[in-house]
């Protein structure tokens, strides 16, 4: 029972951290778009790099809910596919 409660708590916290991380990523991408439109390529690149960093942190948050039979739950996840989003985010620096 104690393990189930801990997993539940860790899973809820993980979900909150993922959503917050995606929000920070989106904010950085929006800031990058504004910079790109304004012709500020330095600001554009900096905000895209910040967005990629936010995804790195978000991906690492998922490990907090690895418990027992749920260990590796996010391994191979293709629904959100945060690693692919991270890869695509890094590639747009060169646009």
Secondary structure by P-SEA (a helix, b strand, c coil): caaaaaaaaaaaaaaaaaaaaaaaaaaaaaaaaaaaaacaaaaaaaaaaaaaaaaaaaaaacccccccccccccccccccaaaaaaaaaaaaccc
